Amino acid sequence: MTDLSRTITPKSDQLNADDLIGGPRTITVSRVSNTGKPDQPIAVNF
């Protein structure tokens, strides 16, 4: 059996659904860039 636990571990440098459970947030987007990666083609910095 293949261990997939590494693929579902949240990345600490990204906003995850768990971060939004406490309620709405207001953010200011500082940059949007093309990453060149097929799994996450854009990066939104705030």
MARKEMI-764063 format. One line per 2 residues: their letters; for each residue x, y, z of N, C-alpha, C. Coordinates in Angstrom, 1 decimal. Atoms other than C-alpha are relative to their C-alpha. Last residue first. Layout:
// residues N
A = X,Y,Z,X,Y,Z,X,Y,Z ~ ...
END
This chain:
// residues 46
FN = 0.7,-1.0,-0.7,-1.0,39.0,0.6,0.7,0.4,1.3 ~ -0.7,-0.5,-1.2,0.7,37.0,-2.1,-0.9,1.0,0.7
VA = 0.6,-1.2,-0.4,-1.3,35.1,-4.7,0.6,0.3,1.3 ~ -0.3,-0.2,-1.4,0.7,32.4,-6.5,-0.6,1.4,0.3
IP = -0.2,-1.4,-0.4,-0.5,31.1,-9.9,0.3,0.0,1.6 ~ -0.5,-0.8,1.1,-0.1,27.7,-11.7,0.2,1.5,0.4
QD = 0.5,-1.3,-0.6,-0.5,25.5,-8.6,0.6,1.1,-1.0 ~ 0.9,0.3,-1.2,-0.3,21.8,-9.7,-0.5,1.3,0.6
PK = 1.3,0.4,0.4,1.1,22.7,-13.2,-1.0,-0.2,1.2 ~ 0.3,1.4,-0.5,4.0,24.7,-11.9,-1.4,-0.4,-0.3
GT = -0.5,0.9,1.0,5.1,27.8,-13.9,-0.1,-1.5,0.4 ~ -1.0,0.9,-0.6,4.7,29.9,-10.8,0.6,-0.9,-1.0
NS = 0.1,1.3,0.7,2.8,32.8,-12.5,1.2,-0.8,0.6 ~ -1.0,0.3,0.9,2.5,35.8,-10.1,-0.2,-1.4,-0.6
VR = 0.5,1.3,0.6,-0.1,37.7,-8.2,1.1,-0.3,-1.0 ~ -0.6,0.4,1.3,1.2,40.4,-5.8,-0.7,-1.3,-0.4
SV = -1.2,-0.7,0.4,0.2,42.4,-2.8,0.7,-0.4,-1.3 ~ -0.9,0.8,0.9,-3.3,41.2,-2.2,1.1,0.9,-0.4
TI = -0.4,-0.8,1.1,-4.8,43.0,0.8,1.0,-0.8,-0.9 ~ -1.4,0.0,0.3,-6.7,40.8,3.2,0.2,1.0,-1.1
TR = -0.3,-1.0,1.0,-10.0,41.0,5.0,1.5,0.0,-0.2 ~ -1.2,-0.8,-0.1,-10.9,37.9,6.9,0.1,1.0,-1.1
PG = -0.6,-0.7,1.2,-14.2,36.1,7.5,1.2,0.8,0.3 ~ 0.9,-1.1,0.5,-14.8,33.8,10.4,0.7,0.6,-1.2
GI = 0.3,-1.0,-1.0,-12.8,31.5,12.7,-0.9,1.1,-0.5 ~ 1.1,0.5,-0.8,-12.9,28.6,10.2,-0.5,1.0,1.0
LD = 1.2,-0.9,0.2,-10.8,30.5,7.7,-1.2,-0.4,0.9 ~ -0.3,-1.3,-0.4,-7.4,29.1,8.6,-1.2,0.9,0.0
DA = 0.0,-0.1,-1.5,-8.7,25.6,8.5,0.3,1.4,0.5 ~ 1.4,-0.1,-0.4,-9.4,26.1,4.8,-0.2,0.1,1.5
NL = 0.7,1.3,0.1,-5.7,26.6,4.2,-1.4,0.3,0.5 ~ 1.3,-0.2,-0.7,-3.7,29.8,3.5,-0.8,-1.3,-0.2
QD = 1.2,-0.2,0.8,-0.2,28.7,2.4,-1.2,0.2,0.9 ~ -0.1,-1.3,0.7,3.2,29.0,4.0,-1.2,0.3,-0.8
SK = 0.1,-1.1,-0.9,2.5,26.2,6.5,0.1,1.4,-0.6 ~ -1.2,-0.8,0.0,1.8,23.7,3.8,-0.1,1.2,0.9
PT = 0.1,-1.4,0.4,-1.0,21.3,4.7,1.4,0.7,0.1 ~ -0.5,-0.9,-1.0,-0.1,17.6,4.8,-0.1,1.5,-0.4
IT = 1.2,-0.7,-0.6,-2.3,15.8,2.3,0.4,0.9,1.2 ~ 0.7,-0.8,1.0,0.5,14.6,0.0,-1.2,0.8,0.5
RS = -0.8,-1.2,0.3,2.8,13.5,2.8,-0.8,0.9,-1.0 ~ 0.1,-1.0,-1.0,0.1,11.1,4.1,0.8,1.3,-0.3
LD = 0.4,-1.3,0.6,-0.2,9.3,0.8,0.0,1.1,1.0 ~ 0.2,-0.9,-1.1,1.6,6.0,2.0,-0.2,1.4,-0.7
TM = -0.8,-1.2,0.0,1.3,3.5,-0.8,-0.5,1.0,1.0 ~ 0.8,-1.2,0.0,0.0,0.0,0.0,0.9,1.2,0.0
END
